[in-house]
Amino acid sequence: QVQLVESGGGLVQAGGSLRLSCAASGTVFSINSMGWYRQTPGKRREFIARITDGGSTLHDNSYKGRFTISRDNAKNTVYLQMNSLKPDDTAVYSCNAISRGSTYWGQGTGVTVSS
């Protein structure tokens, strides 16, 4: 079992930056990759970025240049650096982890970008 806890969300003005964190606990050694997603009411969850246990990254083209995923293996934590935020980035951001064929989700952290 893997447990995920996101943090770092909040209110930010347009053009600002936030760094989200996703801390993993439990059987972290079995995690193959972790990713960030976001969702707004009435819309499907959107993929943002993923990072493997080897450090390879994949970013959705929609966020390239503004959002960057990274990890700190010593802290079992994955980050999402978000720059040049826009009001349209307002959403609940969640991380997930894929481990032994199962997918685990955190509870999400809310981000509100004011204009």
Backbone as CSV, one residue per row, in Angstrom:
resi,resn,N_x,N_y,N_z,CA_x,CA_y,CA_z,C_x,C_y,C_z
1,GLN,0.841,-1.197,0.000,0.000,0.000,0.000,0.875,1.246,0.000
2,VAL,0.391,2.222,-0.724,1.086,3.506,-0.804,0.114,4.598,-0.382
3,GLN,0.570,5.496,0.441,-0.221,6.646,0.828,0.442,7.904,0.270
4,LEU,-0.386,8.803,-0.211,0.099,10.045,-0.820,-0.572,11.238,-0.162
5,VAL,0.217,12.242,0.138,-0.319,13.463,0.728,0.222,14.656,-0.052
6,GLU,-0.690,15.404,-0.662,-0.301,16.606,-1.392,-0.354,17.816,-0.481
7,SER,0.457,18.788,-0.821,0.458,20.064,-0.096,0.999,21.147,-1.018
8,GLY,0.853,22.379,-0.573,1.419,23.494,-1.320,0.414,24.309,-2.110
9,GLY,-0.826,23.857,-2.144,-1.823,24.629,-2.867,-2.204,25.887,-2.111
10,GLY,-2.982,26.720,-2.769,-3.424,27.951,-2.125,-3.867,28.971,-3.143
11,LEU,-3.904,30.205,-2.707,-4.327,31.323,-3.556,-3.107,32.080,-4.044
12,VAL,-3.056,32.334,-5.331,-1.938,33.058,-5.918,-2.463,33.979,-7.008
13,GLN,-1.788,35.078,-7.211,-2.190,36.004,-8.270,-1.694,35.505,-9.622
14,ALA,-2.406,35.896,-10.661,-1.985,35.537,-12.012,-0.546,36.002,-12.252
15,GLY,0.224,35.126,-12.884,1.633,35.406,-13.120,2.551,34.882,-12.037
16,GLY,1.965,34.465,-10.937,2.766,33.967,-9.820,3.131,32.508,-9.972
17,SER,3.772,31.984,-8.928,4.260,30.609,-8.940,3.851,29.887,-7.666
18,LEU,3.753,28.588,-7.788,3.526,27.718,-6.636,4.316,26.437,-6.855
19,ARG,4.721,25.824,-5.750,5.324,24.505,-5.842,4.487,23.541,-5.002
20,LEU,3.943,22.564,-5.667,3.166,21.534,-4.988,4.067,20.371,-4.618
21,SER,3.742,19.747,-3.503,4.492,18.580,-3.043,3.563,17.389,-2.907
22,CYS,4.096,16.221,-3.150,3.360,14.976,-2.961,4.286,14.014,-2.230
23,ALA,3.988,13.800,-0.963,4.820,12.930,-0.144,4.247,11.525,-0.107
24,ALA,5.077,10.563,-0.400,4.647,9.168,-0.424,5.136,8.446,0.817
25,SER,4.318,7.531,1.287,4.703,6.682,2.409,4.146,5.279,2.169
26,GLY,4.556,4.353,2.991,4.141,2.961,2.800,5.211,2.219,2.018
27,THR,4.788,1.421,1.081,5.734,0.610,0.304,6.295,1.427,-0.857
28,VAL,7.026,2.472,-0.520,7.513,3.415,-1.533,8.523,2.780,-2.468
29,PHE,9.197,1.733,-2.002,10.221,1.098,-2.829,9.611,0.439,-4.060
30,SER,8.310,0.198,-4.014,7.639,-0.490,-5.117,7.029,0.465,-6.142
31,ILE,7.174,1.760,-5.915,6.578,2.745,-6.824,7.363,2.801,-8.131
32,ASN,6.660,2.648,-9.238,7.296,2.723,-10.552,7.331,4.138,-11.097
33,SER,6.268,4.863,-10.862,6.211,6.244,-11.331,5.166,7.006,-10.537
34,MET,5.302,8.321,-10.565,4.337,9.204,-9.925,3.976,10.316,-10.879
35,GLY,2.749,10.775,-10.771,2.300,11.792,-11.703,1.419,12.840,-11.049
36,TRP,1.260,13.938,-11.766,0.379,15.018,-11.320,-0.760,15.174,-12.320
37,TYR,-1.943,15.421,-11.779,-3.150,15.626,-12.564,-3.900,16.808,-11.955
38,ARG,-4.855,17.317,-12.716,-5.705,18.345,-12.148,-7.124,18.162,-12.659
39,GLN,-8.054,18.717,-11.901,-9.458,18.587,-12.266,-10.227,19.802,-11.806
40,THR,-11.097,20.271,-12.674,-12.013,21.357,-12.329,-13.434,20.808,-12.397
41,PRO,-14.363,21.410,-11.681,-15.745,20.902,-11.663,-16.324,20.753,-13.062
42,GLY,-16.901,19.610,-13.323,-17.546,19.376,-14.603,-16.611,18.958,-15.716
43,LYS,-15.325,18.856,-15.413,-14.363,18.470,-16.437,-13.653,17.180,-16.057
44,ARG,-13.113,16.539,-17.057,-12.353,15.324,-16.808,-11.016,15.679,-16.168
45,ARG,-10.478,14.710,-15.442,-9.156,14.887,-14.870,-8.147,14.985,-16.007
46,GLU,-7.229,15.943,-15.890,-6.242,16.178,-16.927,-4.858,15.762,-16.451
47,PHE,-4.140,15.082,-17.321,-2.765,14.698,-17.038,-1.852,15.915,-17.197
48,ILE,-0.924,16.071,-16.251,0.029,17.166,-16.336,1.434,16.636,-16.619
49,ALA,1.925,15.757,-15.748,3.300,15.279,-15.892,3.476,14.002,-15.085
50,ARG,4.514,13.257,-15.463,4.841,12.014,-14.761,6.345,11.877,-14.673
51,ILE,6.790,11.239,-13.583,8.216,10.976,-13.406,8.380,9.535,-12.947
52,THR,9.347,8.847,-13.557,9.561,7.442,-13.222,10.533,7.304,-12.054
53,ASP,10.660,6.072,-11.583,11.593,5.836,-10.493,13.025,6.076,-10.941
54,GLY,13.257,6.021,-12.247,14.586,6.295,-12.763,14.840,7.772,-13.039
55,GLY,13.802,8.586,-12.871,13.967,10.020,-13.057,13.542,10.547,-14.417
56,SER,13.093,9.672,-15.295,12.610,10.141,-16.591,11.289,10.869,-16.407
57,THR,11.119,11.927,-17.189,9.920,12.741,-17.045,9.142,12.813,-18.351
58,LEU,7.869,13.039,-18.198,6.983,13.253,-19.328,6.033,14.375,-18.940
59,HIS,5.986,15.409,-19.755,5.084,16.528,-19.502,4.085,16.651,-20.640
60,ASP,2.845,16.853,-20.303,1.867,17.113,-21.340,2.233,18.414,-22.047
61,ASN,2.054,18.443,-23.347,2.447,19.630,-24.119,1.755,20.899,-23.637
62,SER,0.581,20.732,-23.068,-0.176,21.905,-22.632,0.527,22.673,-21.517
63,TYR,1.428,21.979,-20.809,2.053,22.589,-19.636,3.559,22.775,-19.789
64,LYS,4.104,22.306,-20.905,5.547,22.439,-21.100,5.953,23.906,-21.074
65,GLY,7.027,24.147,-20.366,7.527,25.512,-20.261,6.997,26.261,-19.056
66,ARG,5.901,25.797,-18.491,5.341,26.453,-17.298,5.377,25.542,-16.068
67,PHE,5.073,24.279,-16.260,5.018,23.329,-15.141,6.161,22.329,-15.282
68,THR,6.792,22.005,-14.157,7.904,21.063,-14.173,7.779,20.087,-13.011
69,ILE,7.879,18.806,-13.320,7.840,17.781,-12.281,9.267,17.413,-11.891
70,SER,9.462,17.136,-10.611,10.771,16.709,-10.122,10.540,15.836,-8.893
71,ARG,11.638,15.252,-8.401,11.488,14.378,-7.243,12.686,14.473,-6.339
72,ASP,12.468,14.168,-5.079,13.526,14.059,-4.092,13.397,12.657,-3.509
73,ASN,14.255,11.761,-3.961,14.128,10.367,-3.535,14.355,10.200,-2.036
74,ALA,15.234,11.014,-1.486,15.524,10.902,-0.056,14.299,11.227,0.787
75,LYS,13.431,12.081,0.250,12.232,12.487,0.978,10.986,11.772,0.470
76,ASN,11.157,10.894,-0.527,10.002,10.201,-1.126,8.932,11.204,-1.553
77,THR,9.376,12.274,-2.136,8.467,13.371,-2.478,8.639,13.772,-3.934
78,VAL,7.524,14.020,-4.573,7.513,14.531,-5.937,6.943,15.934,-5.904
79,TYR,7.503,16.793,-6.725,7.093,18.195,-6.743,6.521,18.569,-8.109
80,LEU,5.703,19.598,-8.087,5.245,20.208,-9.327,5.471,21.710,-9.190
81,GLN,6.451,22.198,-9.905,6.728,23.632,-9.934,5.849,24.258,-11.003
82,MET,5.039,25.217,-10.608,4.112,25.860,-11.526,4.438,27.342,-11.601
83,ASN,4.765,27.800,-12.787,5.121,29.194,-13.012,4.135,29.848,-13.969
84,SER,4.153,31.171,-13.978,3.293,31.938,-14.883,1.846,31.461,-14.808
85,LEU,1.359,31.350,-13.608,0.020,30.807,-13.411,-1.051,31.727,-13.973
86,LYS,-2.102,31.103,-14.479,-3.216,31.818,-15.078,-4.498,31.458,-14.311
87,PRO,-5.508,32.293,-14.386,-6.781,31.940,-13.736,-7.322,30.585,-14.187
88,ASP,-7.057,30.205,-15.438,-7.519,28.907,-15.936,-6.815,27.741,-15.266
89,ASP,-5.740,28.009,-14.547,-5.050,26.941,-13.819,-5.729,26.614,-12.495
90,THR,-6.752,27.362,-12.158,-7.496,27.078,-10.934,-8.107,25.687,-11.014
91,ALA,-7.775,24.844,-10.032,-8.219,23.452,-10.066,-7.794,22.764,-8.779
92,VAL,-8.240,21.535,-8.640,-7.702,20.658,-7.601,-6.622,19.806,-8.252
93,TYR,-5.437,19.856,-7.664,-4.291,19.134,-8.196,-4.046,17.895,-7.345
94,SER,-3.914,16.769,-8.024,-3.729,15.507,-7.327,-2.524,14.779,-7.883
95,CYS,-1.897,13.997,-7.017,-0.811,13.155,-7.502,-1.239,11.702,-7.409
96,ASN,-0.617,10.890,-8.220,-0.849,9.461,-8.109,0.464,8.716,-8.184
97,ALA,0.410,7.477,-7.782,1.580,6.609,-7.828,1.148,5.267,-8.388
98,ILE,1.981,4.740,-9.264,1.731,3.414,-9.817,2.715,2.454,-9.172
99,SER,2.166,1.424,-8.563,2.988,0.482,-7.823,2.426,-0.914,-8.007
100,ARG,3.231,-1.790,-8.565,2.844,-3.191,-8.735,1.479,-3.318,-9.399
101,GLY,1.245,-2.508,-10.418,0.013,-2.597,-11.177,-1.175,-1.891,-10.566
102,SER,-0.998,-1.327,-9.391,-2.087,-0.585,-8.755,-1.792,0.905,-8.805
103,THR,-2.869,1.684,-8.809,-2.742,3.141,-8.828,-3.305,3.701,-7.536
104,TYR,-2.518,4.541,-6.917,-2.912,5.180,-5.659,-3.018,6.681,-5.881
105,TRP,-3.980,7.296,-5.216,-4.208,8.731,-5.351,-4.147,9.423,-3.996
106,GLY,-3.677,10.648,-4.038,-3.768,11.491,-2.861,-5.118,12.179,-2.822
107,GLN,-5.317,13.004,-1.797,-6.610,13.651,-1.618,-6.727,14.927,-2.439
108,GLY,-5.632,15.410,-2.946,-5.643,16.617,-3.763,-5.391,17.876,-2.964
109,THR,-4.919,18.880,-3.647,-4.706,20.193,-3.034,-5.250,21.248,-3.983
110,GLY,-5.967,22.206,-3.451,-6.611,23.203,-4.293,-5.700,24.367,-4.633
111,VAL,-5.779,24.793,-5.860,-5.037,25.962,-6.336,-6.047,26.942,-6.927
112,THR,-5.982,28.167,-6.461,-6.838,29.229,-6.993,-5.954,30.349,-7.489
113,VAL,-6.123,30.699,-8.754,-5.334,31.773,-9.353,-6.266,32.946,-9.616
114,SER,-5.983,34.056,-8.974,-6.830,35.236,-9.123,-6.293,36.132,-10.230
115,SER,-7.214,36.820,-10.888,-6.809,37.697,-12.001,-6.523,39.101,-11.512
